[in-house]
Amino acid sequence: MSLDIFLQNFLNAMQWGSFLALIAVGYTMVYGVLLLINFAHGDIFMVGAYVGYFIGTFLLNKFAVKLPFDLPTWLIIPITIMLTMAITALVGVTIERIAYRPLRNRGAHRLYLVITALMFGLLLEYGNLALLGASDRQFPTLFEKEIYTIGNLSVTNVKIIVILLSFLLMGALWFVVQKTKWGMAMRAISYDRLAVPLMGISVDSIIVATFVIGSSMAAVAGVMYGTAFPILSFDMGMLVGWQAFIAAVVGGIGSIRGAMLGGYIMGFIQIYVAAFLPSTFRDLITFSIFLLILVVRPTGIFGVARRTKV
Amino acid sequence: MKRYSMWLLGGLVFLITVLPSWLGIYSTYVQFILTLVGINVILAVSLNLINGYMGEFSVGHAAFMGVGAYISSIITVRLVADSSFFGDALLSPIWSILVFPVSLILGGIAAALFSLLVAIPSFRTRGDYLAIITLAVNFIFKSVIENIDVIGGPRGFMGMGKVVKAMDDVFAMPWVMVWTFISVVLTIYIVRNYVTSTMGKGIVAIREDEIAAELMTVNTRRLKVITFMLSCGLAGLAGGLHGHTLSYVNPSGYFILQSTIMLVMVYLGGMGSISGSVISAVGFTILLELLRPLGLFRWVATPLLLILIMLFRPTGIMGNRELLDVFPKLRKYFTSSEEVITHANATD
């Protein structure tokens, strides 16, 4: 294994791991607060990519309805990302509001919520397929791809932006969770959900905030994914989302740094397996390794075993 | 009366499903749907054993169904059908009648052995982490099959149609349907007796509190292995029937979507209710067929309908009750599970 190939794949793995980590963070945050596996989250990532697709094409004046003026490129990227985040967050919160909260208020078993989430994932997926058709869509080029060559290493600006942006977002998330009152409330709920309402904290608003943060992270991942791999398909949420979910659990579900670590571990395993072995072995080896990790550490890498009283 | 009522019910179901198909009253389409209903009943009841009674959350049950489907299809096609995969048949087509049920059982055994991949980690790994292990097993199953080129890899495996035809040539009868009927009866019988037995009480105890169950001398490890093997073996049996009904198997057919459908059937019926699972499996399969004219919107309408059902009945159709608990008047005619237990205790 030469150093060049190693470094080249290192960057690919960082990029792929960033997508997985951004989605995994959404899974883990909702789990930490609600103890709910939000199976619809992968499809929220898909919704994010499609919303980004429509906003991007609209702002680039390539859509059927046209703006009267052309926007400069440096403005299009932030507007697209911001609007996509807002709309996707709205979708996430709507799902919480119309499907999860009524069930929760009626005291349904936790797993019935999980099934409802599964159903909502299917609904988003096939709703997209039925409304937009099965043809794959070309994500608009938000900025020109440039390739920098350093020695034998070639780096695209997309890769650098993806990696930097996800680090920035995760830093921001760390700040929100560790340093703000909202973040403190989120941590408090996952620590003791009975005591939190007694302290005068509105659990429902914290849950909404969690969904907003998780969904907007997934939206950014969607836009970035569309920029890096410009083909969108209706089942991308299932293909990428379920892997991110597994990554979140292996990191230790409920733990944010666990989700990030799990995402990057999965990214690295997948890219390096595909680089040195036939790519059909990718899933086999990745999931076998993950199964082994869970057997050795039954609560994931950063997960803490909950003490149960008998 | 009570003693024979279950047999009468089974006979009645036989009379309105298998017999008309045999006599050719039902079209092949109706026969196909009835077989699918039977397969889904087996799947829902078997998964209910893990998810409902034992309280674990298995998300990758389709993998075990797939193992059964592949093993049993490979056996029948290798032995009694000429195929492009293995060349000429080893036995004459007359043997197909015998080979088919044996292959179903072997498929079930293979699935049961494959389930050890989940059962052994389940000693230490619990809850949602175990769910991920089952999910990973589903991914691994798909990946392994896709890498075995002899049986078609991702393109899938076929030739079971010839086996079914060979059986039909030997003796004209809807063979797959008959075996599905027998398997359904067997599954419900086994699962019902299992959950009302001492072992069944043990797995319910594991669901309620594993540590307390262990303190009460429940051998949790042994019960977990037995329950996983039983449930997954039955799923493998259903898989073998499924492969021969569709006469085509491919790895993506036994992936997340199939697992999701099984989960939906279990939770729609109610966790820990056999009659609930049966009702929801029958209802769900027929609903999917009724919505077929909607085309792609079928997969939009079905989840929407199910979400609505969940919102109005957050414990599924039956909750954790059986049909007899909902309609107490039926107790006159059927033996309830409590009576089975008291009867067993009285004879001990």
Chai-1 contact restraints between the chains, C-beta under 6 A:
chainA,res_idxA,chainB,res_idxB,connection_type,confidence,min_distance_angstrom,max_distance_angstrom,comment,restraint_id
A,A99,B,I307,contact,1.0,0.0,6.0,A-B,restraint_1
A,P102,B,L311,contact,1.0,0.0,6.0,A-B,restraint_2
A,L103,B,P314,contact,1.0,0.0,6.0,A-B,restraint_3
A,R106,B,P314,contact,1.0,0.0,6.0,A-B,restraint_4
A,A108,B,P314,contact,1.0,0.0,6.0,A-B,restraint_5
A,Y112,B,Y267,contact,1.0,0.0,6.0,A-B,restraint_6
A,Y112,B,P314,contact,1.0,0.0,6.0,A-B,restraint_7
A,I115,B,Y267,contact,1.0,0.0,6.0,A-B,restraint_8
A,T116,B,I307,contact,1.0,0.0,6.0,A-B,restraint_9
A,T116,B,M310,contact,1.0,0.0,6.0,A-B,restraint_10
A,L118,B,T260,contact,1.0,0.0,6.0,A-B,restraint_11
A,M119,B,P303,contact,1.0,0.0,6.0,A-B,restraint_12
A,M119,B,L306,contact,1.0,0.0,6.0,A-B,restraint_13
A,M119,B,I307,contact,1.0,0.0,6.0,A-B,restraint_14
A,L122,B,P303,contact,1.0,0.0,6.0,A-B,restraint_15
A,L123,B,P303,contact,1.0,0.0,6.0,A-B,restraint_16
A,Y126,B,W299,contact,1.0,0.0,6.0,A-B,restraint_17
A,Y126,B,V300,contact,1.0,0.0,6.0,A-B,restraint_18
A,G127,B,V300,contact,1.0,0.0,6.0,A-B,restraint_19
A,L129,B,L296,contact,1.0,0.0,6.0,A-B,restraint_20
A,A130,B,L296,contact,1.0,0.0,6.0,A-B,restraint_21
A,A130,B,F297,contact,1.0,0.0,6.0,A-B,restraint_22
A,A130,B,V300,contact,1.0,0.0,6.0,A-B,restraint_23
A,I246,B,I132,contact,1.0,0.0,6.0,A-B,restraint_24
A,V249,B,I132,contact,1.0,0.0,6.0,A-B,restraint_25
A,T280,B,N147,contact,1.0,0.0,6.0,A-B,restraint_26
A,D283,B,F139,contact,1.0,0.0,6.0,A-B,restraint_27
A,D283,B,S143,contact,1.0,0.0,6.0,A-B,restraint_28
A,L284,B,I140,contact,1.0,0.0,6.0,A-B,restraint_29
A,L284,B,S143,contact,1.0,0.0,6.0,A-B,restraint_30
A,F287,B,A136,contact,1.0,0.0,6.0,A-B,restraint_31
A,F287,B,F139,contact,1.0,0.0,6.0,A-B,restraint_32
A,F287,B,I140,contact,1.0,0.0,6.0,A-B,restraint_33
A,F290,B,A136,contact,1.0,0.0,6.0,A-B,restraint_34
A,L291,B,I133,contact,1.0,0.0,6.0,A-B,restraint_35
A,L291,B,A136,contact,1.0,0.0,6.0,A-B,restraint_36
A,L294,B,T125,contact,1.0,0.0,6.0,A-B,restraint_37
A,L294,B,Y129,contact,1.0,0.0,6.0,A-B,restraint_38
A,L294,B,I133,contact,1.0,0.0,6.0,A-B,restraint_39
A,V295,B,P121,contact,1.0,0.0,6.0,A-B,restraint_40
A,P298,B,R124,contact,1.0,0.0,6.0,A-B,restraint_41
A,P298,B,T125,contact,1.0,0.0,6.0,A-B,restraint_42
A,P298,B,Y129,contact,1.0,0.0,6.0,A-B,restraint_43
A,V310,B,I211,contact,1.0,0.0,6.0,A-B,restraint_44
A,V310,B,A212,contact,1.0,0.0,6.0,A-B,restraint_45
